[in-house]
């Protein structure tokens, strides 16, 4: 767990990482190995969600508002919100 209390990518309990976004219909599913290789196992999930959505045109239009990114597999433990 990170200093902020966020779950780290390396701690994610499944082999595939699913990300969803409340403010649009964007959804992604990635093999955990891909993001671990690109960003490292120590990246907090909120930061990962932000990085994965960095190229989203809808996110750019939200300004300072959050895009509501979360990880459905963790929804029963509470959401891991992001940018």
SEKOLDREN-214945 format. One record per residue (C-alpha): residue number from 1; chain; x, y, z. Coordinates in nm, 2 decimals, padded with zeros to 4 digits, always signed. Each point is the difference from the previous one (the first is absolute). Layout:
REM SEKOLDREN-214945
NUM,A,X,Y,Z
...
***
This chain:
REM SEKOLDREN-214945
1,A,+00.00,+00.00,+00.00
2,A,+00.13,+00.35,-00.08
3,A,+00.05,+00.27,+00.25
4,A,-00.34,+00.15,-00.09
5,A,-00.16,-00.34,+00.07
6,A,-00.06,-00.08,-00.37
7,A,+00.04,-00.36,-00.12
8,A,+00.31,-00.04,-00.22
9,A,-00.01,-00.17,-00.34
10,A,+00.21,-00.29,+00.13
11,A,-00.25,-00.06,+00.27
12,A,-00.30,-00.02,-00.24
13,A,-00.15,-00.34,+00.06
14,A,-00.07,-00.11,-00.36
15,A,+00.21,-00.08,-00.31
16,A,-00.21,+00.25,-00.20
17,A,-00.06,+00.36,+00.10
18,A,-00.34,+00.15,-00.09
19,A,-00.05,+00.37,+00.01
20,A,-00.33,+00.18,-00.04
21,A,-00.10,+00.37,+00.00
22,A,-00.32,+00.15,+00.15
23,A,-00.02,+00.31,-00.21
24,A,+00.03,-00.17,-00.34
25,A,-00.04,-00.36,-00.13
26,A,+00.37,-00.06,-00.02
27,A,+00.10,-00.35,+00.12
28,A,+00.33,-00.18,-00.03
29,A,+00.14,-00.34,+00.08
30,A,+00.37,-00.06,+00.01
31,A,+00.22,-00.29,+00.08
32,A,+00.16,+00.10,+00.33
33,A,+00.34,-00.08,-00.15
34,A,-00.02,+00.28,-00.25
35,A,-00.06,+00.29,+00.24
36,A,+00.25,-00.15,+00.24
37,A,+00.27,+00.00,-00.27
38,A,-00.09,+00.35,-00.11
39,A,-00.06,+00.18,+00.33
40,A,+00.14,-00.24,+00.27
41,A,-00.17,-00.20,+00.27
42,A,+00.03,+00.29,+00.25
43,A,-00.23,+00.23,-00.19
44,A,-00.31,+00.08,+00.21
45,A,-00.33,-00.09,-00.18
46,A,-00.13,+00.36,-00.01
47,A,+00.32,+00.11,-00.18
48,A,-00.03,-00.30,-00.24
49,A,-00.36,+00.10,-00.08
50,A,+00.11,+00.35,-00.07
51,A,+00.28,-00.12,-00.23
52,A,-00.22,-00.24,-00.18
53,A,-00.26,+00.28,-00.06
54,A,+00.26,+00.27,-00.09
55,A,-00.08,-00.01,-00.37
56,A,-00.38,+00.01,+00.05
57,A,-00.15,+00.31,-00.17
58,A,-00.30,-00.01,+00.24
59,A,+00.23,+00.03,+00.29
60,A,+00.16,+00.31,-00.14
61,A,-00.34,+00.16,-00.01
62,A,-00.07,-00.07,+00.37
63,A,+00.26,+00.25,+00.11
64,A,+00.07,-00.04,+00.37
65,A,-00.29,-00.24,+00.05
66,A,+00.07,-00.37,+00.05
67,A,-00.08,-00.24,-00.28
68,A,-00.12,-00.25,+00.26
69,A,+00.24,-00.27,-00.08
70,A,-00.03,-00.32,+00.21
71,A,+00.09,-00.36,+00.00
72,A,-00.31,-00.23,+00.00
73,A,+00.19,-00.29,+00.17
74,A,+00.06,+00.22,+00.30
75,A,-00.36,+00.15,+00.01
76,A,-00.10,-00.22,+00.28
77,A,+00.29,+00.13,+00.21
78,A,-00.08,+00.36,-00.09
79,A,+00.10,+00.19,-00.31
80,A,+00.35,+00.10,-00.09
81,A,-00.08,+00.34,-00.15
82,A,+00.23,+00.18,-00.24
83,A,+00.04,+00.32,-00.20
***
